[in-house]
Amino acid sequence: MFVVPNWFIGYDALTEAIFAVVTLLVSLLAFKIFKLTKSNNSKLLGFGFLFIAFSYAILAIFNAGNCFNLHESFCEITKWDPVMWYYVQLYIHLILYLLGLVTLVYMTFKTKSPKLYSLLILISALPFMFSLNFPHVYFVLSSVLLAYIFAFYLGNFFKNPNLHTALIMVAFTFLFIADLTYIFTMKSAMSYVIYHFIELVAYILILFNLVTIIKK
């Protein structure tokens, strides 16, 4: 799915582990804000980033295993087909990440409707599950979801312009641009590195924003 430059092998697992830690901290801070404010949006933000944190943890473990050739040993012991094992781990990562984005999109509706939430999950899952070109489908779908989340926070910024609304808006702008750019440069090894760097900046901005809210 990804074209990784040789010099970045190993570092990709490290950056994804950092993503997992940062997004987990975002989730925990969102839950802390929920306890203080009882805001349903904070709770959904927490669950959304919890799913994303798990998705990056899976990807970090997978790429770390590639570095140390652990997957070959695992498949030999368990008699798993290596290609099947690769797709199982990849699908778990993609499903968790998309579930996180769907949760964040659902948050923007500011309603409590399990039917709407399940519908969003189903709509997101159908093209992903039945497409043979799933890498492009994944990035197109995640870009659409991120564009919707960006539009929500952009509207928030115009309604209430301040540091907090600006930071979260800029962060999701970066995430949207990273996905959109990678769609058109998927075969470029360097774009994979840039994609990771932009994501890291975005997640740090979101974390910094929540830290400043907690300290107020």
VOBA-1610 file (N, C-alpha, C; in pm, whole numbers, padded with zeros to 5 digits, always signed):
BEGIN
Met+00083-00121+00000Met+00000+00000+00000Met+00086+00126+00000Phe+00192+00128+00080Phe+00277+00245+00090Phe+00412+00218+00025Val+00466+00322-00039Val+00602+00315-00092Val+00691+00388+00008Val+00775+00311+00079Val+00856+00365+00187Val+01002+00373+00142Pro+01066+00490+00154Pro+01209+00497+00120Pro+01291+00411+00215Asn+01394+00348+00164Asn+01473+00254+00244Asn+01528+00317+00372Trp+01572+00443+00362Trp+01631+00508+00480Trp+01528+00538+00588Phe+01398+00533+00550Phe+01292+00566+00647Phe+01235+00441+00715Ile+01275+00323+00667Ile+01227+00199+00728Ile+01278+00192+00873Gly+01190+00171+00963Gly+01223+00174+01106Gly+01178+00304+01168Tyr+01211+00415+01100Tyr+01164+00545+01147Tyr+01013+00558+01131Asp+00957+00488+01030Asp+00812+00494+01012Asp+00741+00432+01133Ala+00795+00321+01183Ala+00735+00258+01302Ala+00747+00351+01423Leu+00861+00420+01433Leu+00883+00512+01544Leu+00785+00630+01537Thr+00769+00688+01418Thr+00677+00802+01405Thr+00533+00759+01432Glu+00497+00639+01388Glu+00361+00590+01412Glu+00338+00559+01559Ala+00442+00515+01628Ala+00431+00497+01774Ala+00411+00632+01842Ile+00480+00735+01791Ile+00461+00871+01844Ile+00319+00918+01817Phe+00269+00892+01695Phe+00130+00926+01663Phe+00034+00860+01762Ala+00059+00733+01790Ala-00028+00658+01881Ala-00029+00722+02020Val+00089+00760+02069Val+00100+00822+02201Val+00031+00958+02203Val+00060+01040+02100Val+00003+01176+02096Val-00149+01171+02085Thr-00202+01087+01995Thr-00347+01079+01979Thr-00413+01017+02103Leu-00341+00927+02172Leu-00395+00873+02297Leu-00403+00983+02403Leu-00301+01069+02409Leu-00304+01182+02502Leu-00418+01278+02468Val-00440+01301+02339Val-00553+01384+02297Val-00684+01323+02347Ser-00697+01192+02330Ser-00817+01122+02375Ser-00837+01137+02526Leu-00731+01115+02602Leu-00741+01123+02749Leu-00776+01264+02794Leu-00717+01365+02729Leu-00747+01504+02765Leu-00892+01538+02729Ala-00940+01486+02617Ala-01079+01509+02578Ala-01174+01448+02680Phe-01142+01328+02727Phe-01225+01265+02830Phe-01219+01344+02962Lys-01103+01402+02991Lys-01090+01484+03111Lys-01176+01609+03101Ile-01177+01670+02983Ile-01263+01787+02960Ile-01409+01747+02972Phe-01443+01628+02921Phe-01581+01578+02933Phe-01623+01565+03079Lys-01533+01515+03163Lys-01565+01501+03305Lys-01590+01637+03371Leu-01518+01737+03323Leu-01532+01871+03381Leu-01655+01945+03327Thr-01685+01924+03200Thr-01791+02003+03136Thr-01917+01924+03101Lys-01907+01790+03101Lys-02016+01703+03057Lys-02056+01730+02912Ser-01962+01780+02834Ser-01987+01808+02693Ser-01982+01680+02612Asn-02091+01650+02541Asn-02095+01529+02459Asn-01992+01534+02347Asn-01965+01656+02296Asn-01865+01670+02190Asn-01726+01629+02238Ser-01694+01662+02363Ser-01564+01623+02419Ser-01554+01472+02433Lys-01664+01410+02472Lys-01665+01263+02486Lys-01644+01197+02350Leu-01714+01246+02247Leu-01699+01189+02113Leu-01560+01216+02057Leu-01506+01334+02088Leu-01368+01364+02047Leu-01272+01263+02109Gly-01298+01231+02236Gly-01215+01133+02306Gly-01221+00996+02241Phe-01342+00951+02210Phe-01356+00819+02146Phe-01299+00818+02005Gly-01320+00929+01932Gly-01266+00937+01796Gly-01115+00922+01794Phe-01047+00995+01883Phe-00901+00987+01887Phe-00852+00859+01955Leu-00935+00797+02034Leu-00897+00667+02091Leu-00889+00562+01980Phe-00987+00562+01891Phe-00984+00471+01776Phe-00861+00499+01689Ile-00831+00627+01667Ile-00716+00664+01585Ile-00586+00620+01652Ala-00578+00636+01785Ala-00459+00593+01860Ala-00437+00442+01844Phe-00544+00365+01856Phe-00533+00219+01839Phe-00489+00185+01697Ser-00540+00260+01599Ser-00505+00231+01460Ser-00356+00253+01436Tyr-00301+00360+01495Tyr-00157+00386+01479Tyr-00073+00286+01558Ala-00124+00242+01671Ala-00051+00142+01749Ala-00037+00012+01669Ile-00147-00027+01602Ile-00144-00146+01517Ile-00043-00129+01404Leu-00044-00011+01340Leu+00047+00014+01228Leu+00192+00017+01274Ala+00217+00076+01393Ala+00354+00082+01447Ala+00407-00058+01475Ile+00322-00142+01534Ile+00363-00280+01564Ile+00390-00356+01435Phe+00304-00335+01336Phe+00320-00401+01206Phe+00452-00362+01140Asn+00481-00231+01136Asn+00604-00184+01071Asn+00729-00221+01151Ala+00716-00225+01284Ala+00829-00270+01366Ala+00858-00417+01339Gly+00753-00495+01322Gly+00770-00636+01288Gly+00840-00655+01155Asn+00810-00565+01058Asn+00878-00572+00929Asn+01028-00545+00943Cys+01063-00453+01032Cys+01204-00417+01051Cys+01286-00535+01102Phe+01225-00613+01189Phe+01297-00723+01253Phe+01260-00860+01197Asn+01189-00858+01083Asn+01148-00984+01016Asn+01067-01075+01107Leu+00989-01015+01197Leu+00909-01096+01289Leu+00789-01158+01221His+00740-01094+01114His+00622-01146+01046His+00650-01282+00982Glu+00769-01298+00926Glu+00802-01426+00863Glu+00806-01537+00968Ser+00865-01507+01083Ser+00872-01606+01191Ser+00733-01640+01242Phe+00648-01537+01257Phe+00511-01559+01305Phe+00434-01647+01209Cys+00446-01619+01080Cys+00372-01695+00979Cys+00421-01839+00970Glu+00551-01859+00990Glu+00605-01995+00989Glu+00552-02076+01107Ile+00543-02011+01224Ile+00497-02081+01345Ile+00347-02110+01337Thr+00269-02010+01294Thr+00123-02022+01296Thr+00065-02079+01167Lys+00151-02094+01062Lys+00109-02145+00931Lys+00014-02047+00860Trp+00021-01920+00900Trp-00057-01817+00831Trp+00008-01786+00698Asp-00078-01755+00598Asp-00026-01705+00471Asp+00025-01562+00493Pro+00151-01531+00457Pro+00207-01397+00481Pro+00126-01284+00420Val+00073-01306+00300Val-00007-01202+00235Val-00137-01178+00313Met-00199-01287+00357Met-00322-01275+00435Met-00295-01203+00567Trp-00184-01236+00632Trp-00148-01171+00759Trp-00124-01021+00738Tyr-00062-00986+00625Tyr-00039-00845+00593Tyr-00172-00771+00580Tyr-00266-00831+00506Tyr-00394-00763+00484Tyr-00478-00758+00611Val-00470-00858+00695Val-00544-00856+00822Val-00501-00736+00906Gln-00370-00719+00923Gln-00320-00607+01003Gln-00353-00473+00938Leu-00340-00467+00806Leu-00365-00342+00735Leu-00512-00303+00745Tyr-00601-00400+00729Tyr-00744-00372+00737Tyr-00783-00328+00879Ile-00724-00388+00980Ile-00753-00346+01118Ile-00714-00200+01138His-00595-00164+01088His-00550-00024+01098His-00646+00070+01027Leu-00681+00038+00903Leu-00767+00126+00823Leu-00906+00138+00882Ile-00961+00026+00929Ile-01096+00028+00986Ile-01100+00112+01114Leu-01001+00096+01200Leu-00996+00174+01324Leu-00981+00323+01295Tyr-00895+00357+01197Tyr-00873+00497+01165Tyr-01002+00560+01109Leu-01066+00490+01016Leu-01190+00541+00959Leu-01300+00550+01064Leu-01304+00455+01156Leu-01401+00460+01265Leu-01379+00584+01351Gly-01252+00619+01372Gly-01220+00740+01445Gly-01270+00864+01372Leu-01247+00870+01241Leu-01293+00985+01163Leu-01445+00992+01158Val-01511+00879+01142Val-01657+00876+01141Val-01712+00927+01275Thr-01647+00891+01385Thr-01689+00938+01517Thr-01675+01089+01526Leu-01567+01143+01470Leu-01547+01288+01471Leu-01650+01359+01383Val-01683+01299+01268Val-01788+01355+01183Val-01922+01353+01256Tyr-01953+01241+01320Tyr-02077+01230+01397Tyr-02083+01337+01506Met-01969+01368+01566Met-01961+01471+01669Met-02011+01606+01617Thr-01981+01635+01489Thr-02018+01765+01433Thr-02169+01784+01419Phe-02246+01673+01419Phe-02391+01683+01408Phe-02455+01729+01539Lys-02380+01720+01649Lys-02427+01765+01780Lys-02563+01705+01816Thr-02571+01574+01799Thr-02694+01503+01831Thr-02660+01367+01890Lys-02756+01308+01960Lys-02737+01173+02014Lys-02831+01079+01939Ser-02777+01016+01835Ser-02857+00928+01751Ser-02775+00807+01709Pro-02791+00695+01780Pro-02719+00572+01742Pro-02747+00530+01598Lys-02869+00558+01550Lys-02903+00522+01412Lys-02819+00601+01312Leu-02803+00731+01338Leu-02721+00813+01249Leu-02576+00769+01252Tyr-02526+00738+01372Tyr-02387+00694+01387Tyr-02363+00563+01311Ser-02456+00468+01328Ser-02441+00340+01258Ser-02454+00357+01107Leu-02538+00452+01063Leu-02552+00479+00920Leu-02423+00536+00863Leu-02360+00626+00935Leu-02233+00684+00890Leu-02126+00576+00878Ile-02124+00484+00974Ile-02027+00374+00969Ile-02053+00286+00848Leu-02180+00254+00824Leu-02216+00168+00711Leu-02181+00232+00578Ile-02215+00360+00563Ile-02186+00431+00438Ile-02035+00436+00413Ser-01957+00456+00520Ser-01811+00462+00506Ser-01752+00326+00475Ala-01815+00221+00527Ala-01759+00087+00511Ala-01788+00026+00374Leu-01902+00057+00315Leu-01944-00010+00191Leu-01844+00007+00075Pro-01809+00131+00038Pro-01713+00143-00074Pro-01576+00089-00039Phe-01540+00096+00087Phe-01410+00049+00132Phe-01401-00104+00123Met-01510-00171+00158Met-01512-00317+00163Met-01523-00381+00025Phe-01588-00312-00068Phe-01616-00375-00197Phe-01530-00323-00312Ser-01432-00242-00281Ser-01343-00191-00386Ser-01216-00274-00391Leu-01170-00305-00512Leu-01045-00378-00529Leu-00925-00285-00512Asn-00947-00156-00535Asn-00839-00058-00523Asn-00852+00013-00388Phe-00845-00065-00280Phe-00879-00011-00150Phe-00784+00097-00098Pro-00654+00102-00137Pro-00570+00212-00087Pro-00621+00349-00130His-00657+00362-00259His-00709+00488-00307His-00846+00518-00246Val-00929+00417-00233Val-01061+00435-00173Val-01046+00484-00028Tyr-00951+00425+00044Tyr-00926+00465+00183Tyr-00888+00612+00192Phe-00794+00656+00110Phe-00749+00795+00117Phe-00855+00892+00066Val-00930+00853-00037Val-01038+00939-00086Val-01145+00954+00022Leu-01183+00842+00084Leu-01285+00845+00188Leu-01239+00923+00310Ser-01117+00901+00353Ser-01066+00974+00469Ser-01054+01123+00437Ser-01019+01157+00312Ser-01011+01298+00272Ser-01148+01364+00278Val-01251+01293+00233Val-01387+01346+00238Val-01429+01371+00383Leu-01402+01274+00470Leu-01438+01288+00611Leu-01361+01403+00676Leu-01232+01412+00646Leu-01149+01519+00701Leu-01193+01655+00647Ala-01235+01661+00522Ala-01285+01787+00465Ala-01409+01833+00539Tyr-01496+01739+00573Tyr-01618+01773+00647Tyr-01583+01823+00787Ile-01489+01755+00854Ile-01448+01797+00988Ile-01381+01935+00982Phe-01297+01956+00879Phe-01232+02086+00861Phe-01336+02196+00842Ala-01438+02171+00759Ala-01543+02270+00735Ala-01616+02304+00865Phe-01636+02204+00950Phe-01702+02227+01079Phe-01619+02321+01167Tyr-01488+02293+01178Tyr-01403+02376+01263Tyr-01374+02512+01199Leu-01378+02519+01066Leu-01365+02648+00999Leu-01484+02737+01034Gly-01603+02677+01032Gly-01723+02750+01071Gly-01716+02796+01216Asn-01663+02709+01303Asn-01646+02747+01444Asn-01552+02866+01458Phe-01445+02865+01376Phe-01348+02974+01384Phe-01411+03107+01343Phe-01490+03105+01236Phe-01553+03230+01191Phe-01658+03279+01292Lys-01725+03186+01360Lys-01824+03225+01461Lys-01757+03278+01587Asn-01645+03217+01622Asn-01577+03254+01746Asn-01425+03251+01725Pro-01370+03352+01658Pro-01226+03352+01628Pro-01140+03373+01752Asn-01061+03272+01786Asn-00966+03279+01897Asn-00858+03175+01875Leu-00762+03169+01966Leu-00649+03077+01951Leu-00694+02932+01943His-00790+02891+02027His-00833+02751+02033His-00900+02708+01903Thr-00993+02790+01853Thr-01062+02753+01729Thr-00967+02759+01610Ala-00868+02849+01617Ala-00771+02860+01508Ala-00680+02737+01504Leu-00633+02693+01620Leu-00542+02578+01626Leu-00607+02452+01574Ile-00730+02426+01620Ile-00797+02303+01579Ile-00832+02308+01431Met-00866+02426+01380Met-00896+02442+01237Met-00771+02418+01153Val-00658+02475+01194Val-00532+02458+01121Val-00488+02311+01125Ala-00506+02245+01240Ala-00467+02105+01254Ala-00541+02017+01155Phe-00673+02034+01145Phe-00749+01950+01052Phe-00727+01992+00907Thr-00685+02117+00886Thr-00643+02158+00751Thr-00520+02078+00709Phe-00424+02065+00800Phe-00303+01988+00772Phe-00336+01841+00743Leu-00424+01783+00824Leu-00460+01642+00805Leu-00529+01622+00670Phe-00615+01716+00635Phe-00686+01707+00506Phe-00587+01720+00390Ile-00497+01818+00399Ile-00397+01839+00293Ile-00306+01718+00280Ala-00267+01658+00393Ala-00179+01541+00390Ala-00245+01425+00315Asp-00373+01399+00345Asp-00444+01290+00277Asp-00464+01321+00129Leu-00504+01443+00101Leu-00532+01481-00037Leu-00405+01475-00122Thr-00296+01521-00066Thr-00168+01520-00137Thr-00123+01377-00165Tyr-00141+01289-00065Tyr-00093+01151-00080Tyr-00171+01073-00185Ile-00296+01112-00208Ile-00377+01046-00311Ile-00309+01057-00447Phe-00252+01175-00475Phe-00194+01202-00607Phe-00045+01170-00615Thr+00014+01137-00501Thr+00159+01108-00501Thr+00189+00975-00431Met+00093+00883-00435Met+00103+00759-00360Met+00225+00676-00399Lys+00268+00688-00524Lys+00381+00608-00570Lys+00515+00674-00543Ser+00512+00791-00483Ser+00635+00862-00449Ser+00678+00827-00307Ala+00799+00776-00291Ala+00847+00736-00158Ala+00861+00857-00066Met+00904+00971-00121Met+00925+01089-00038Met+00793+01144+00015Ser+00685+01126-00061Ser+00556+01177-00016Ser+00510+01106+00111Tyr+00554+00981+00128Tyr+00521+00904+00249Tyr+00582+00970+00372Val+00705+01020+00359Val+00774+01087+00469Val+00706+01221+00499Ile+00675+01296+00394Ile+00610+01426+00411Ile+00473+01408+00474Tyr+00402+01304+00431Tyr+00270+01271+00486Tyr+00279+01249+00637His+00380+01176+00681His+00399+01151+00823His+00432+01280+00899Phe+00516+01363+00840Phe+00557+01487+00906Phe+00438+01581+00925Ile+00356+01596+00820Ile+00239+01684+00830Ile+00142+01633+00935Glu+00122+01501+00938Glu+00033+01442+01039Glu+00084+01471+01180Leu+00215+01457+01200Leu+00273+01480+01332Leu+00248+01624+01377Val+00268+01720+01288Val+00244+01861+01322Val+00098+01881+01360Ala+00007+01821+01284Ala-00136+01837+01310Ala-00175+01782+01447Tyr-00128+01662+01480Tyr-00165+01601+01607Tyr-00105+01677+01725Ile+00015+01731+01707Ile+00076+01811+01814Ile-00005+01938+01837Leu-00055+02000+01730Leu-00138+02119+01743Leu-00266+02088+01821Ile-00329+01974+01789Ile-00452+01935+01859Ile-00423+01910+02007Leu-00312+01842+02035Leu-00274+01814+02173Leu-00246+01944+02248Phe-00171+02034+02187Phe-00139+02163+02249Phe-00267+02241+02278Asn-00361+02237+02185Asn-00488+02307+02203Asn-00563+02257+02325Leu-00571+02125+02341Leu-00643+02068+02456Leu-00570+02096+02587Val-00438+02094+02583Val-00360+02126+02705Val-00389+02268+02750Thr-00394+02361+02657Thr-00422+02501+02693Thr-00565+02517+02747Ile-00658+02438+02694Ile-00796+02442+02745Ile-00803+02391+02889Ile-00731+02282+02915Ile-00730+02223+03049Ile-00671+02321+03149Lys-00569+02397+03109Lys-00498+02487+03202Lys-00575+02614+03232Lys-00679+02641+03151Lys-00756+02764+03174Lys-00837+02758+03304
//
